[in-house]
Amino acid sequence: MIAQFFVLSQRGDNIVFRDYRGEVSKGSAEIFFRKVKFWKEDEEEEAPPVFNVDGVNYIHVKIAGLFFVTTTRVNVSPSLVLELLQRIARVTKDYLGVLNEDSLRKNFVLVYELLDEVIDFGYPQTTSTEVLKSYVFNEPIVIDSTRVPPLGPASMFMQGTKKMPGTAVTKSVIVTEPGGRKREEIFVDIIEKISVTFSSSGYILTSEIDGTIQMKSYLTGSPEIRLALNEDLSIGRNSSSVYDYRSSAGGAVILDDCNFHESVRLDSFDVDRTLSLIPPDGEFAAMNYRMTQEFKPPFRVSALIEEAGQLKAEAIIKIRADFAASVTANTIIVQMPVPTYTARISFELESGAVGQTADFKEGAKRLEWCLKKIVGGSEHTLCAKLTFSQESHGNIAREAGPINMNFTIPMYNASKLQVRYLHIAKKSPSYNPYRWVRYVTQSNSYVARL
Amino acid sequence: MAPPPAPPQKSPSPSQPSGKSEVSDLKLQLRQLAGSRAPGADDSKRDLFKRVISYMTVGIDVSAAFSEMVMCSATSDIVLKKMCYLYVGNYARCHPDLALLTINFLQKDCHDEDPMIRGLALRSLCSLRVPNLVEYLVAPLGAGLKDGSSYVRMVAAVGVLKLYHISAATCLDSDFPAVLKSLMLTDPDAQVVANCLFVLQEIWNLEANKSEEASRERETLLSKKIVYYILNRIKEFNEWAQCLVLELVAKYIPSDTDDIFDIMNLLEDRLQHANGAVVLATIKVFLHLTMSMTDVHQQVYERIKAPLLTLVGSGSSEQSYAVLSHLHLLVMRAPMLFSSDYKHFYCQFSDPSYVKKLKLEMLTAIANESNTYEIVTELCEYAGNVDVPIARESIRAVGKIALQQYDVNAIVDRLLQFLEMEKDYVTAETLVLVKDLLRKYPQWSHDCIAVVGNISSKNVQEPKAKAALIWMLGEYSQDMPDAPYILESLIENWDEENAAEVRLHLLTAAMKCFFKRPPETQKALGAALAAGLADSHQDVHDRALFYYRLLQYDVSVAERVVNPPKQAVSVFADTQSSEIKDRIFDEFNSLSVVYQKPSYMFTDKEHREPFEFSEEIGNLSLGQEPVGNSPRYDESDKDLLLSTSEREENGGPSTNGPAASGYSAPTDYNSSLVSLSSQTQSETAISDPGMPKYTSQMTLAIDDLLGLSVSAAPAPPSLKLNPKAALDPGTFQRKWGQLAVSISQDCSVSPQGIAALTTPQALIRHMQANSIQCIASGGQSPNFKFFFFAQKLDGPPLFFLVECIVNTSSAKAQVKIKADDATASEAFFGLFQSALSKFGVL
């Protein structure tokens, strides 16, 4: 089983180090860090999450710029350990409100307390924030979350939408508010990561949505909640016909597959698409789903690159936002690799462009176009003039691209999966906790080929 | 806990204290506070303790403050206590004398009225890891296991394991395992049950090779009673305990098919769990349970596809990597089942390169007639990728697909287009592929050579690619007008060529070219041989010398040796043997799958499961094909070592030899095998008791093989084989992976046969005449290995697959048969034997 657990900073310092079984030498953190830092095996530049050095298996995840690592000499289940590492990070975040190097350093004694209960002699015991509450006695030292750069998918709500209590998501589940009373509230976030690949002619080659209904509960007294999804939601497609893009009549949402948190009861799910659960404390994914059904991609991307005289070429990138004007996408980054022999690029932004920058990343041989905001329905164009240091041999389009796009669109979801209502069992007539249902769509891999 | 040498006193950054003076400062302050009852003393202690622990964390040795820390630990502040326990646990082992100081207060805390304190104290007490203090552990542990609080019992159960690791004898003598066992079956708290279970598992696993009793106990854990008891409570366990329980269930050997379906139905909803570890553990159970039921096994594959793909999409990239590795394993085992899901394995922009690599391998594996076009088109997109390693990998993937397809037309065109991209790494990879393609499809030489001829050797730098180009220059020198001159210029630069591989190829290519175009090449060959003879690399030198002497002896002999007519390669050797793949599959849901290596290759002996496959056996080159697909058949395997280890891994009911298990049939089988191969006249019943009617006939067949009654060899009239049977290697491999062994038999080969078996081809031709086709063969005297197949003549296309290992020195052949229709395999075996017996006789 697990021999050691440790958290390393980006520079390789131990923030916490717990040895459970005394089977692996204490130098393991240093061995691990050196190996990851200078990884050069199998032509890969990035260390895989699992590797073996001299009979010791190092399993790690990177969270908030920190390495969460375990070592073991046993042939364990990698999934078990990786899930456990993620969960340890999540529990820590529930306690500290914010998970980063600073908060961990300030609270390392608390983290040791947690680790004592989460793992005993290498065997996982519990990762439930609720259960752990009764074993952990240190009070978290909460760091000022307003100074913290936003991390994680939920933090995106802090930008833009003013209705949202920005600090709520970075609030410790454990600490009571200065007023002495905890605010009763629950967050339900529908987070969708979308992947789309457009062919050079703009046709959709592949598309997929990986979604999560993530909850974070600050409710006391364990009330039961019911979460109702689209009534016409159906699950499971004929596996032989994956990717047949028949348009779904009536806009029914068809998920390929989904899974649920263990607290979720599905008694009436088949009847009325309702999940019922008593939400455990802290943050957890109530449901994960995957959809390959045809959907309307939020952005249309088209690009053109042509030779324009000797040692010159011109690239035009166009983006059209195919969503309602009431919705605004933010922090959009468009990247396009250019031929390696590109020496210079001059850009022409559209007239009157605000919050746009375009840049030639010479080291990475890539052009980068950043837009602060894109309002639904609008269209944006970038024109780039490339100068080459040598003559291109043949097809420039093969030497450049594909275009990749990163974005976040709050209050928008591509799958049309909706929370019809969120019902919280009442403890008293006056009990009316805050409930926040929020949608967000993020790009996972949004690629347009040239 | 600490390694033997104390951690070095280092100061990694200026902000961190270097040690010594700070430690003595801390000691002083602690001593001042030790007896203090002043208000606020606890707060100052907390601060000091924190500093001590933070030094400990960064690796500064603060053990010098041990006695001061213990002095300060007399407190009711639970946070302080915990910090003190942590400290003590860290240093007790290297300061056993000081550890004694802590026993007192820990023992006292074990009687505290707060169950939390009792639990914490017990945990710390057991974590001291000081051998001469074990006597102090027994009583508190015994009390802890009976404690009214489930928290304390939970801690105590793990405490037993800790005690076992400090002193196994004390643990066993105190009879703790028996207590744990009864606790496991009665405790109302699921976590206590789970802890008892894993502690018992670990203890019995470690004890099993020392005592009979322990191995019996270990099997009891896998008994129906315990497995069902735990399965029925599965929803009470938390997700981690569920993983553990499922790992146990995967080793359970079901008594009948109802048993299998009951368990699967019970666990069905676990496949919908958000925790990937639970899902994978469940899948392992499903796969292992249905191993012998081909249809259901295939259904399981279909069922688990969607949940696995969902897990790949959700969670962090690390988590999806672990899941994807398992998906990769399944895809490699049964590519056909995934052929319509190929789009899921397209690389995404955000995928880390280790994920992309797995996906490329999967795409290569599942490419078939229906999807090759799309897959190759996609792969060609990656070839221009900015990520060079992935671009290379994609080109290799295209090449591999070309090698496994019948219709390579379009693919060859695309490969040739790669050469036009004029990126050196693309050219390099493509050259290597074109070479392999030509070895398999010589008919393409015309098109390829035309393009390859245009490549300037100056643009090719990578040794592998250069070697490939040179090979083609030699092999096709008659079609490439410039070949002798290109070779000549390469030979001129002999000294600048660093890679021995390239120089070796140069020698051979010069020879080949010389045989075809002597006047043009003579000079170059002379230069090459001279350079080779002067070469400092042993192999290069030897090859040059060998060629030189050959030429001196007789040029035509030299040509026959160096450039004989070649047959096209039909199948390139797989890098991983099927036994290794099966071994990895048996270790599903473990690191083996991620590393793509069985565990004996990366774990130390002491950390292996006690009966895991030993590397000595695993490395036998011509080992037995493990019957790995079906653990229960392994029990019948002739190779006792292999089968035992296999069986133990699967929690077989006995350690050695026959046992009273539900699987009595294979045991009979085993004895029959031994007698058949040792006492040739044996009349023992054969294999499966379900088909006793073939017994007498079998015996006849064996006699026949020994040349006793050749003419009487009665082939069952019912079975006729199709003389024109055809099966492609991919399908063969897939079938071989899916089907269970229906017959595994040793037989003898006649002396005439042995004499005729100078090359594998002799036997292959002979068997072909008997409508049994060879799909692959290999080996060198005295060991030859063959894979044969045959097809039933009438009715639906039913295939028989045979693995046959012949050892000419012992005159024995080992035959394993897998069949689409297992009931016909006895009859086929008769045919096969009669054919084998005639080999060399006629």
Interface residues (C-beta under 8 A of the other chain):
Chain A: R11 D13 N14 I15 V16 F17 D19 R21 G22 E23 S25 K26 G27 D42 E43 E44 E45 E46 P48 P49 V50 N52 G55 N57 H60 V61 K62 I63 R73 V74 N75 V76 S77 P78 S79 L80 L82 E83 L84 L85 Q86 F108 V109 Y112 E113 D116 D120 F121 Y123 P124 Q125 T126 T127 S128 S134 Y135 F137 N138 K193 S195 T197 T206 E208 D210 T212 G236 S239 S240 V242 Y243 D256 D257 C258 N259 F260 H261 E262 A285 M287 N288 Y289 R290 P337 K365 R366 H393 G394 R398 E399 P402 N404 N444 S445 Y446 V447 R449
Chain B: M1 A2 P3 P7 P12 S13 F49 K50 I53 S54 T57 V58 G59 I78 V79 K82 M83 L86 N90 R93 M116 R123 R129 Y151 M154 V155 V158 L161 K162 H165 Q191 N195 F198 N238 E239 W240 C243 L244 E247 L271 Q272 H273 A274 N275 G276 A277 V279 L280 A281 E302 K305 A306 P307 L309 T310 L311 G313 S314 G315 S316 S317 E318 Q319 Y321 A322 V323 S325 H326 S340 D341 K343 H344 Y346 Q348 F349 S350 D351 P352 S353 Y354 K357 E381 G384 V386 P389 R392 E393 E420 M421 E422 E587 N589 S590 L591 S592 V593 V594 Y595 S599 F602 T603 D604 H607 R608 E609
